[in-house]
């Protein structure tokens, strides 16, 4: 499987999610027992990880038999993003350790314009 190329923008200071679904022959792929990892880096060959989302840290939700994959960040986290562009890779890992490159692309961070007044 070749990874899908998906580019997106994260709005700084707002909750963010990227709902995805893995299907095969028109049916959802059962993700029961899978884990997921998504890393953002300044460039493909840069070892520095700017941000990591995973099932382990609760920032990726997998929908089992529905085949859904939902990377997500809360507003507090997106507010702290200091970079404006990164590349990312999203991998799914089967329970037997087999790794699937599911998606790659570019992520942009749109700077926050409307700021909340925090009391």
Secondary structure, 3 states (H helix, E strand, C coil): CCCEECCEEEECCCCEEEEEECEECCEECCCCCCEEEEEEECCCCCCCEEEEEECCCCCEEECHHHCEEEEEECHHHHHCCCCCEEEEEEEEECCCCCEEEEEEEEEEEECCCCCCCCC
